[in-house]
């Protein structure tokens, strides 16, 4: 039997190796975290958050929000994903995200009754055949095997006719094969599923442009731009509402909800610079000094002579 000092040294070596292994894993995978809120800014506990890889069959994860509406998915391999949040009594929303090695992706969901942005993804979660076909279609499109991509997305549609992204991706593949009339039909079918799917209008505009049909290019591009502008205006209004709620929470010393609302504001409208100032103040109150400094710098970078610039500089000097 070894001496106590030898056993201690061995334990230290083992612990060091475990720490190194954990650190290496953290550096090669990423983290997805965020919040799920109602339109009124209230946290939604027990919402289901589903992560589906768009480039691998092996990554499909699910989490549920806590009482504050927060969620976190750790150890996510680098790559592109669809991440969706839904709750049966409220609605669903879906985003695409890119996870970098060692990186953190923040996602802020806002669910509204009647929102059906993620029904096909909920179906994918429950049907492994659909998942396999959709993922195979994405890979085939990316690799330039467009006939295979079309076959895989059509197979997915047999199981999930509401998969709007399937119709859209079929249109992309057909356009690459210069089968323009069929591509236009596929984009039109996407719009039948979701009339506000701006990407399908842009797809139609591209097809019509390659066919030399200038009048239809202008019409479809105009429709896409109107949808995009309406969505932008809605996001800007939502961001301002979230900032107002965040300021109110900060003034009432409810710092957790203040940070959640202000993070929602800056992620929803990247041009709402004032929200970075209030987020910096909220982080400062939480003694999250690095985060406070980052937010205050973001505010000053966009508003060096803004309403809160002098106070932001004083606070930045204090926290860094």
C-alpha atoms as a printed R data frame, in Angstrom:
    type eleno elety resid chain resno       x      y       z
1   ATOM     1    CA   UNK     A     1   0.000  0.000   0.000
2   ATOM     2    CA   UNK     A     2   1.320  3.465  -0.926
3   ATOM     3    CA   UNK     A     3   2.015  6.195   1.568
4   ATOM     4    CA   UNK     A     4  -0.641  8.822   2.350
5   ATOM     5    CA   UNK     A     5   1.389 11.389   0.459
6   ATOM     6    CA   UNK     A     6   1.588  9.125  -2.594
7   ATOM     7    CA   UNK     A     7  -2.151  8.464  -2.457
8   ATOM     8    CA   UNK     A     8  -2.780 12.226  -2.171
9   ATOM     9    CA   UNK     A     9  -0.545 12.899  -5.139
10  ATOM    10    CA   UNK     A    10  -2.391 10.265  -7.171
11  ATOM    11    CA   UNK     A    11  -5.719 11.824  -6.223
12  ATOM    12    CA   UNK     A    12  -4.473 15.239  -7.292
13  ATOM    13    CA   UNK     A    13  -3.287 13.847 -10.633
14  ATOM    14    CA   UNK     A    14  -6.662 12.127 -11.169
15  ATOM    15    CA   UNK     A    15  -8.583 15.274 -10.283
16  ATOM    16    CA   UNK     A    16  -6.387 17.336 -12.588
17  ATOM    17    CA   UNK     A    17  -6.997 14.940 -15.486
18  ATOM    18    CA   UNK     A    18 -10.745 15.056 -14.876
19  ATOM    19    CA   UNK     A    19 -10.670 18.861 -14.872
20  ATOM    20    CA   UNK     A    20  -8.638 18.939 -18.081
21  ATOM    21    CA   UNK     A    21 -11.076 16.503 -19.708
22  ATOM    22    CA   UNK     A    22 -14.078 18.590 -18.660
23  ATOM    23    CA   UNK     A    23 -12.436 21.785 -19.897
24  ATOM    24    CA   UNK     A    24 -11.574 20.191 -23.237
25  ATOM    25    CA   UNK     A    25 -15.160 19.006 -23.665
26  ATOM    26    CA   UNK     A    26 -16.487 22.491 -22.851
27  ATOM    27    CA   UNK     A    27 -14.158 24.024 -25.438
28  ATOM    28    CA   UNK     A    28 -15.228 21.629 -28.227
29  ATOM    29    CA   UNK     A    29 -18.984 21.856 -27.608
30  ATOM    30    CA   UNK     A    30 -21.337 24.765 -27.194
31  ATOM    31    CA   UNK     A    31 -24.210 25.952 -25.037
32  ATOM    32    CA   UNK     A    32 -27.723 27.057 -25.961
33  ATOM    33    CA   UNK     A    33 -29.685 28.919 -23.330
34  ATOM    34    CA   UNK     A    34 -32.485 31.418 -23.175
35  ATOM    35    CA   UNK     A    35 -36.007 32.166 -22.103
36  ATOM    36    CA   UNK     A    36 -39.566 31.424 -23.151
37  ATOM    37    CA   UNK     A    37 -42.025 34.249 -22.486
38  ATOM    38    CA   UNK     A    38 -45.587 35.136 -23.352
39  ATOM    39    CA   UNK     A    39 -46.402 38.184 -25.471
40  ATOM    40    CA   UNK     A    40 -47.083 40.027 -22.201
41  ATOM    41    CA   UNK     A    41 -43.549 39.260 -21.030
42  ATOM    42    CA   UNK     A    42 -44.542 36.637 -18.467
43  ATOM    43    CA   UNK     A    43 -42.283 33.585 -18.076
44  ATOM    44    CA   UNK     A    44 -43.723 30.306 -19.359
45  ATOM    45    CA   UNK     A    45 -42.697 27.352 -17.178
46  ATOM    46    CA   UNK     A    46 -42.873 23.783 -18.485
47  ATOM    47    CA   UNK     A    47 -42.541 24.824 -22.126
48  ATOM    48    CA   UNK     A    48 -40.836 22.197 -24.263
49  ATOM    49    CA   UNK     A    49 -37.630 23.256 -26.028
50  ATOM    50    CA   UNK     A    50 -36.578 20.914 -28.825
51  ATOM    51    CA   UNK     A    51 -33.181 20.914 -30.533
52  ATOM    52    CA   UNK     A    52 -32.834 19.126 -33.885
53  ATOM    53    CA   UNK     A    53 -29.563 19.026 -35.807
54  ATOM    54    CA   UNK     A    54 -29.741 20.018 -39.463
55  ATOM    55    CA   UNK     A    55 -26.491 18.242 -40.274
56  ATOM    56    CA   UNK     A    56 -26.416 15.072 -38.157
57  ATOM    57    CA   UNK     A    57 -28.736 12.212 -37.270
58  ATOM    58    CA   UNK     A    58 -27.237 11.897 -33.798
59  ATOM    59    CA   UNK     A    59 -28.243 15.162 -32.120
60  ATOM    60    CA   UNK     A    60 -31.839 15.585 -30.955
61  ATOM    61    CA   UNK     A    61 -32.356 16.949 -27.481
62  ATOM    62    CA   UNK     A    62 -35.250 18.198 -25.419
63  ATOM    63    CA   UNK     A    63 -35.482 20.384 -22.330
64  ATOM    64    CA   UNK     A    64 -38.206 22.109 -20.325
65  ATOM    65    CA   UNK     A    65 -38.282 25.613 -18.943
66  ATOM    66    CA   UNK     A    66 -38.092 26.278 -15.218
67  ATOM    67    CA   UNK     A    67 -40.464 28.483 -13.216
68  ATOM    68    CA   UNK     A    68 -38.709 31.600 -14.554
69  ATOM    69    CA   UNK     A    69 -39.117 30.440 -18.149
70  ATOM    70    CA   UNK     A    70 -35.392 29.726 -18.533
71  ATOM    71    CA   UNK     A    71 -33.796 26.742 -20.265
72  ATOM    72    CA   UNK     A    72 -30.284 25.531 -21.014
73  ATOM    73    CA   UNK     A    73 -28.864 22.849 -23.319
74  ATOM    74    CA   UNK     A    74 -25.237 21.963 -22.596
75  ATOM    75    CA   UNK     A    75 -22.616 19.983 -24.472
76  ATOM    76    CA   UNK     A    76 -24.069 20.759 -27.908
77  ATOM    77    CA   UNK     A    77 -21.729 19.724 -30.761
78  ATOM    78    CA   UNK     A    78 -20.866 22.525 -33.211
79  ATOM    79    CA   UNK     A    79 -23.241 22.801 -36.130
80  ATOM    80    CA   UNK     A    80 -26.555 24.160 -37.413
81  ATOM    81    CA   UNK     A    81 -29.759 23.423 -35.541
82  ATOM    82    CA   UNK     A    82 -33.456 24.119 -35.449
83  ATOM    83    CA   UNK     A    83 -34.469 25.031 -31.907
84  ATOM    84    CA   UNK     A    84 -38.166 25.330 -31.119
85  ATOM    85    CA   UNK     A    85 -40.207 26.159 -28.044
86  ATOM    86    CA   UNK     A    86 -43.825 25.226 -27.662
87  ATOM    87    CA   UNK     A    87 -46.512 24.811 -25.051
88  ATOM    88    CA   UNK     A    88 -49.823 23.279 -26.036
89  ATOM    89    CA   UNK     A    89 -51.922 25.985 -24.387
90  ATOM    90    CA   UNK     A    90 -49.906 28.909 -25.787
91  ATOM    91    CA   UNK     A    91 -48.221 28.251 -29.135
92  ATOM    92    CA   UNK     A    92 -44.866 27.611 -30.728
93  ATOM    93    CA   UNK     A    93 -41.889 29.389 -32.264
94  ATOM    94    CA   UNK     A    94 -38.812 28.147 -34.114
95  ATOM    95    CA   UNK     A    95 -35.367 29.537 -34.872
96  ATOM    96    CA   UNK     A    96 -32.296 28.306 -36.695
97  ATOM    97    CA   UNK     A    97 -29.025 28.704 -34.807
98  ATOM    98    CA   UNK     A    98 -25.325 28.062 -35.403
99  ATOM    99    CA   UNK     A    99 -23.333 26.640 -32.475
100 ATOM   100    CA   UNK     A   100 -19.582 27.326 -32.423
101 ATOM   101    CA   UNK     A   101 -16.983 25.351 -30.411
102 ATOM   102    CA   UNK     A   102 -16.942 26.798 -26.898
103 ATOM   103    CA   UNK     A   103 -19.633 29.312 -27.850
104 ATOM   104    CA   UNK     A   104 -22.920 30.300 -26.237
105 ATOM   105    CA   UNK     A   105 -26.095 30.972 -28.219
106 ATOM   106    CA   UNK     A   106 -28.829 33.055 -26.589
107 ATOM   107    CA   UNK     A   107 -32.394 32.428 -27.792
108 ATOM   108    CA   UNK     A   108 -35.413 34.467 -26.660
109 ATOM   109    CA   UNK     A   109 -38.760 32.894 -27.509
110 ATOM   110    CA   UNK     A   110 -42.032 34.803 -27.370
111 ATOM   111    CA   UNK     A   111 -45.076 32.553 -27.723
112 ATOM   112    CA   UNK     A   112 -48.519 33.685 -28.753
113 ATOM   113    CA   UNK     A   113 -51.848 31.805 -28.851
114 ATOM   114    CA   UNK     A   114 -52.526 30.497 -32.322
115 ATOM   115    CA   UNK     A   115 -48.892 30.706 -33.407
116 ATOM   116    CA   UNK     A   116 -48.165 27.582 -35.454
117 ATOM   117    CA   UNK     A   117 -44.559 28.228 -36.399
118 ATOM   118    CA   UNK     A   118 -43.343 24.857 -35.164
119 ATOM   119    CA   UNK     A   119 -45.966 22.150 -35.795
120 ATOM   120    CA   UNK     A   120 -43.811 20.307 -38.321
121 ATOM   121    CA   UNK     A   121 -40.867 20.351 -35.915
122 ATOM   122    CA   UNK     A   122 -43.050 18.885 -33.163
123 ATOM   123    CA   UNK     A   123 -43.931 16.164 -35.632
124 ATOM   124    CA   UNK     A   124 -40.264 15.579 -36.414
125 ATOM   125    CA   UNK     A   125 -39.551 15.185 -32.730
126 ATOM   126    CA   UNK     A   126 -42.090 12.380 -32.507
127 ATOM   127    CA   UNK     A   127 -41.263 10.577 -35.751
128 ATOM   128    CA   UNK     A   128 -37.764  9.272 -36.272
129 ATOM   129    CA   UNK     A   129 -38.464  8.450 -39.941
130 ATOM   130    CA   UNK     A   130 -39.371 12.089 -40.582
131 ATOM   131    CA   UNK     A   131 -36.245 13.270 -38.787
132 ATOM   132    CA   UNK     A   132 -34.026 10.988 -40.834
133 ATOM   133    CA   UNK     A   133 -35.610 12.022 -44.144
134 ATOM   134    CA   UNK     A   134 -35.500 15.753 -43.392
135 ATOM   135    CA   UNK     A   135 -31.881 15.629 -42.208
136 ATOM   136    CA   UNK     A   136 -30.894 13.606 -45.271
137 ATOM   137    CA   UNK     A   137 -32.557 16.189 -47.514
138 ATOM   138    CA   UNK     A   138 -30.651 19.037 -45.864
139 ATOM   139    CA   UNK     A   139 -27.356 17.195 -46.302
140 ATOM   140    CA   UNK     A   140 -28.099 16.338 -49.930
141 ATOM   141    CA   UNK     A   141 -28.984 19.954 -50.769
142 ATOM   142    CA   UNK     A   142 -25.793 21.125 -49.090
143 ATOM   143    CA   UNK     A   143 -23.721 18.546 -51.001
144 ATOM   144    CA   UNK     A   144 -25.287 19.451 -54.365
145 ATOM   145    CA   UNK     A   145 -27.142 16.122 -54.738
146 ATOM   146    CA   UNK     A   146 -30.396 17.860 -55.639
147 ATOM   147    CA   UNK     A   147 -32.332 14.837 -56.940
148 ATOM   148    CA   UNK     A   148 -31.675 13.043 -53.642
149 ATOM   149    CA   UNK     A   149 -32.638 16.157 -51.696
150 ATOM   150    CA   UNK     A   150 -35.979 16.351 -53.520
151 ATOM   151    CA   UNK     A   151 -36.661 12.666 -52.830
152 ATOM   152    CA   UNK     A   152 -35.918 13.037 -49.119
153 ATOM   153    CA   UNK     A   153 -38.025 16.165 -48.637
154 ATOM   154    CA   UNK     A   154 -40.902 14.527 -50.541
155 ATOM   155    CA   UNK     A   155 -40.584 11.530 -48.212
156 ATOM   156    CA   UNK     A   156 -40.841 13.898 -45.239
157 ATOM   157    CA   UNK     A   157 -43.941 15.516 -46.738
158 ATOM   158    CA   UNK     A   158 -45.628 12.114 -46.962
159 ATOM   159    CA   UNK     A   159 -45.432 12.002 -43.170
160 ATOM   160    CA   UNK     A   160 -45.758 15.742 -42.456
161 ATOM   161    CA   UNK     A   161 -47.682 17.635 -45.149
162 ATOM   162    CA   UNK     A   162 -47.387 20.890 -43.141
163 ATOM   163    CA   UNK     A   163 -43.565 20.948 -43.388
164 ATOM   164    CA   UNK     A   164 -43.238 24.354 -45.051
165 ATOM   165    CA   UNK     A   165 -39.438 24.130 -45.063
166 ATOM   166    CA   UNK     A   166 -39.707 20.908 -47.081
167 ATOM   167    CA   UNK     A   167 -41.599 22.665 -49.893
168 ATOM   168    CA   UNK     A   168 -39.128 25.549 -49.775
169 ATOM   169    CA   UNK     A   169 -36.075 23.286 -49.941
170 ATOM   170    CA   UNK     A   170 -37.600 21.343 -52.825
171 ATOM   171    CA   UNK     A   171 -37.992 24.660 -54.640
172 ATOM   172    CA   UNK     A   172 -34.331 25.482 -54.005
173 ATOM   173    CA   UNK     A   173 -33.210 22.093 -55.362
174 ATOM   174    CA   UNK     A   174 -35.432 22.334 -58.444
175 ATOM   175    CA   UNK     A   175 -34.108 25.819 -59.144
176 ATOM   176    CA   UNK     A   176 -30.552 24.501 -59.044
177 ATOM   177    CA   UNK     A   177 -31.601 21.856 -61.577
178 ATOM   178    CA   UNK     A   178 -33.110 24.644 -63.739
179 ATOM   179    CA   UNK     A   179 -36.554 23.061 -63.519
180 ATOM   180    CA   UNK     A   180 -38.014 26.507 -63.012
181 ATOM   181    CA   UNK     A   181 -41.743 25.836 -63.436
182 ATOM   182    CA   UNK     A   182 -41.587 23.012 -60.892
183 ATOM   183    CA   UNK     A   183 -39.538 25.200 -58.554
184 ATOM   184    CA   UNK     A   184 -42.190 27.919 -58.743
185 ATOM   185    CA   UNK     A   185 -44.860 25.329 -57.915
186 ATOM   186    CA   UNK     A   186 -42.875 24.203 -54.851
187 ATOM   187    CA   UNK     A   187 -42.476 27.747 -53.552
188 ATOM   188    CA   UNK     A   188 -46.199 28.345 -54.154
189 ATOM   189    CA   UNK     A   189 -47.039 25.241 -52.108
190 ATOM   190    CA   UNK     A   190 -44.903 26.618 -49.266
191 ATOM   191    CA   UNK     A   191 -46.989 29.796 -49.388
192 ATOM   192    CA   UNK     A   192 -50.199 27.748 -49.246
193 ATOM   193    CA   UNK     A   193 -48.961 26.327 -45.930
194 ATOM   194    CA   UNK     A   194 -47.743 29.686 -44.628
195 ATOM   195    CA   UNK     A   195 -48.773 32.800 -46.606
196 ATOM   196    CA   UNK     A   196 -46.303 34.916 -44.582
197 ATOM   197    CA   UNK     A   197 -43.259 32.817 -45.491
198 ATOM   198    CA   UNK     A   198 -41.183 35.607 -47.046
199 ATOM   199    CA   UNK     A   199 -38.352 33.284 -48.104
200 ATOM   200    CA   UNK     A   200 -40.703 31.519 -50.534
201 ATOM   201    CA   UNK     A   201 -41.540 34.836 -52.209
202 ATOM   202    CA   UNK     A   202 -37.815 35.543 -52.558
203 ATOM   203    CA   UNK     A   203 -37.444 32.063 -54.047
204 ATOM   204    CA   UNK     A   204 -40.163 32.830 -56.580
205 ATOM   205    CA   UNK     A   205 -38.495 36.137 -57.433
206 ATOM   206    CA   UNK     A   206 -35.228 34.315 -58.117
207 ATOM   207    CA   UNK     A   207 -36.954 31.775 -60.371
208 ATOM   208    CA   UNK     A   208 -38.833 34.459 -62.290
209 ATOM   209    CA   UNK     A   209 -35.640 36.472 -62.665
210 ATOM   210    CA   UNK     A   210 -33.849 33.506 -64.208
211 ATOM   211    CA   UNK     A   211 -36.789 33.098 -66.581
212 ATOM   212    CA   UNK     A   212 -36.662 36.777 -67.560
213 ATOM   213    CA   UNK     A   213 -40.146 37.515 -66.204
214 ATOM   214    CA   UNK     A   214 -39.410 40.982 -64.815
215 ATOM   215    CA   UNK     A   215 -43.030 41.845 -63.972
216 ATOM   216    CA   UNK     A   216 -43.396 38.813 -61.706
217 ATOM   217    CA   UNK     A   217 -39.981 39.470 -60.127
218 ATOM   218    CA   UNK     A   218 -41.163 42.899 -59.010
219 ATOM   219    CA   UNK     A   219 -44.484 41.529 -57.742
220 ATOM   220    CA   UNK     A   220 -43.049 38.658 -55.686
221 ATOM   221    CA   UNK     A   221 -40.107 40.639 -54.356
222 ATOM   222    CA   UNK     A   222 -42.512 43.380 -53.307
223 ATOM   223    CA   UNK     A   223 -44.639 40.828 -51.440
224 ATOM   224    CA   UNK     A   224 -41.557 39.444 -49.695
225 ATOM   225    CA   UNK     A   225 -40.403 42.928 -48.721
226 ATOM   226    CA   UNK     A   226 -43.833 43.806 -47.312
227 ATOM   227    CA   UNK     A   227 -43.818 40.681 -45.145
228 ATOM   228    CA   UNK     A   228 -40.252 41.346 -44.008
229 ATOM   229    CA   UNK     A   229 -41.033 44.978 -43.151
230 ATOM   230    CA   UNK     A   230 -44.175 44.001 -41.252
231 ATOM   231    CA   UNK     A   231 -42.201 41.420 -39.287
232 ATOM   232    CA   UNK     A   232 -39.493 44.002 -38.588
233 ATOM   233    CA   UNK     A   233 -42.048 46.534 -37.335
234 ATOM   234    CA   UNK     A   234 -43.627 43.894 -35.110
235 ATOM   235    CA   UNK     A   235 -40.208 42.941 -33.715
236 ATOM   236    CA   UNK     A   236 -39.360 46.584 -33.038
237 ATOM   237    CA   UNK     A   237 -42.647 47.108 -31.189
238 ATOM   238    CA   UNK     A   238 -42.096 43.914 -29.201
239 ATOM   239    CA   UNK     A   239 -38.555 44.998 -28.296
240 ATOM   240    CA   UNK     A   240 -39.743 48.407 -27.050
241 ATOM   241    CA   UNK     A   241 -42.430 46.751 -24.945
242 ATOM   242    CA   UNK     A   242 -39.828 44.388 -23.475
243 ATOM   243    CA   UNK     A   243 -37.476 47.293 -22.701
244 ATOM   244    CA   UNK     A   244 -40.273 49.183 -20.939
245 ATOM   245    CA   UNK     A   245 -41.084 46.122 -18.837
246 ATOM   246    CA   UNK     A   246 -37.375 45.604 -18.104
247 ATOM   247    CA   UNK     A   247 -36.967 49.174 -16.848
248 ATOM   248    CA   UNK     A   248 -40.020 48.765 -14.619
249 ATOM   249    CA   UNK     A   249 -38.616 45.524 -13.199
250 ATOM   250    CA   UNK     A   250 -35.253 47.217 -12.588
251 ATOM   251    CA   UNK     A   251 -36.888 50.099 -10.749
252 ATOM   252    CA   UNK     A   252 -38.805 47.628  -8.559
253 ATOM   253    CA   UNK     A   253 -35.567 45.691  -7.874
254 ATOM   254    CA   UNK     A   254 -36.798 42.563  -9.641
255 ATOM   255    CA   UNK     A   255 -33.425 42.052 -11.277
256 ATOM   256    CA   UNK     A   256 -33.960 38.560 -12.689
257 ATOM   257    CA   UNK     A   257 -36.987 39.620 -14.707
258 ATOM   258    CA   UNK     A   258 -35.322 42.911 -15.625
259 ATOM   259    CA   UNK     A   259 -32.398 41.085 -17.214
260 ATOM   260    CA   UNK     A   260 -34.726 38.611 -18.960
261 ATOM   261    CA   UNK     A   261 -36.830 41.392 -20.492
262 ATOM   262    CA   UNK     A   262 -33.872 43.511 -21.537
263 ATOM   263    CA   UNK     A   263 -32.095 40.539 -23.075
264 ATOM   264    CA   UNK     A   264 -35.290 39.877 -24.993
265 ATOM   265    CA   UNK     A   265 -35.289 43.504 -26.173
266 ATOM   266    CA   UNK     A   266 -31.700 43.507 -27.472
267 ATOM   267    CA   UNK     A   267 -32.078 40.117 -29.178
268 ATOM   268    CA   UNK     A   268 -35.393 41.041 -30.832
269 ATOM   269    CA   UNK     A   269 -34.276 44.415 -32.188
270 ATOM   270    CA   UNK     A   270 -30.536 44.828 -32.592
271 ATOM   271    CA   UNK     A   271 -31.015 48.528 -33.398
272 ATOM   272    CA   UNK     A   272 -32.617 49.335 -30.027
273 ATOM   273    CA   UNK     A   273 -29.393 50.641 -28.553
274 ATOM   274    CA   UNK     A   274 -30.921 52.165 -25.419
275 ATOM   275    CA   UNK     A   275 -31.784 48.673 -24.158
276 ATOM   276    CA   UNK     A   276 -28.059 47.901 -23.818
277 ATOM   277    CA   UNK     A   277 -27.732 50.770 -21.329
278 ATOM   278    CA   UNK     A   278 -30.545 49.463 -19.148
279 ATOM   279    CA   UNK     A   279 -29.239 45.914 -19.447
280 ATOM   280    CA   UNK     A   280 -25.822 47.126 -18.305
281 ATOM   281    CA   UNK     A   281 -27.415 48.796 -15.274
282 ATOM   282    CA   UNK     A   282 -29.328 45.620 -14.440
283 ATOM   283    CA   UNK     A   283 -26.188 43.499 -14.664
284 ATOM   284    CA   UNK     A   284 -24.378 46.022 -12.468
285 ATOM   285    CA   UNK     A   285 -27.072 45.658  -9.804
286 ATOM   286    CA   UNK     A   286 -26.624 41.892 -10.004
287 ATOM   287    CA   UNK     A   287 -22.846 42.378  -9.578
288 ATOM   288    CA   UNK     A   288 -22.312 40.733 -12.970
289 ATOM   289    CA   UNK     A   289 -19.585 43.238 -13.707
290 ATOM   290    CA   UNK     A   290 -18.144 41.749 -16.900
291 ATOM   291    CA   UNK     A   291 -21.611 41.513 -18.437
292 ATOM   292    CA   UNK     A   292 -22.405 45.046 -17.251
293 ATOM   293    CA   UNK     A   293 -19.247 46.403 -18.859
294 ATOM   294    CA   UNK     A   294 -19.996 44.628 -22.133
295 ATOM   295    CA   UNK     A   295 -23.533 46.041 -22.307
296 ATOM   296    CA   UNK     A   296 -22.423 49.559 -21.426
297 ATOM   297    CA   UNK     A   297 -19.724 49.431 -24.098
298 ATOM   298    CA   UNK     A   298 -22.321 48.285 -26.629
299 ATOM   299    CA   UNK     A   299 -24.512 51.237 -25.717
300 ATOM   300    CA   UNK     A   300 -21.679 53.770 -25.980
301 ATOM   301    CA   UNK     A   301 -20.502 52.301 -29.295
302 ATOM   302    CA   UNK     A   302 -23.845 53.206 -30.802
303 ATOM   303    CA   UNK     A   303 -24.699 56.329 -28.797
304 ATOM   304    CA   UNK     A   304 -21.504 58.127 -27.777
305 ATOM   305    CA   UNK     A   305 -23.526 61.339 -27.368
306 ATOM   306    CA   UNK     A   306 -26.768 59.661 -26.347
307 ATOM   307    CA   UNK     A   307 -29.128 60.545 -23.532
308 ATOM   308    CA   UNK     A   308 -27.453 58.143 -21.104
309 ATOM   309    CA   UNK     A   309 -23.873 58.449 -22.396
310 ATOM   310    CA   UNK     A   310 -22.387 60.349 -19.435
311 ATOM   311    CA   UNK     A   311 -23.945 58.004 -16.883
312 ATOM   312    CA   UNK     A   312 -22.892 54.983 -18.941
313 ATOM   313    CA   UNK     A   313 -19.259 56.168 -18.901
314 ATOM   314    CA   UNK     A   314 -19.344 56.697 -15.135
315 ATOM   315    CA   UNK     A   315 -20.783 53.233 -14.613
316 ATOM   316    CA   UNK     A   316 -18.295 51.674 -17.018
317 ATOM   317    CA   UNK     A   317 -15.393 53.216 -15.082
318 ATOM   318    CA   UNK     A   318 -16.889 51.782 -11.912
319 ATOM   319    CA   UNK     A   319 -17.430 48.200 -13.087
320 ATOM   320    CA   UNK     A   320 -14.277 47.520 -15.040
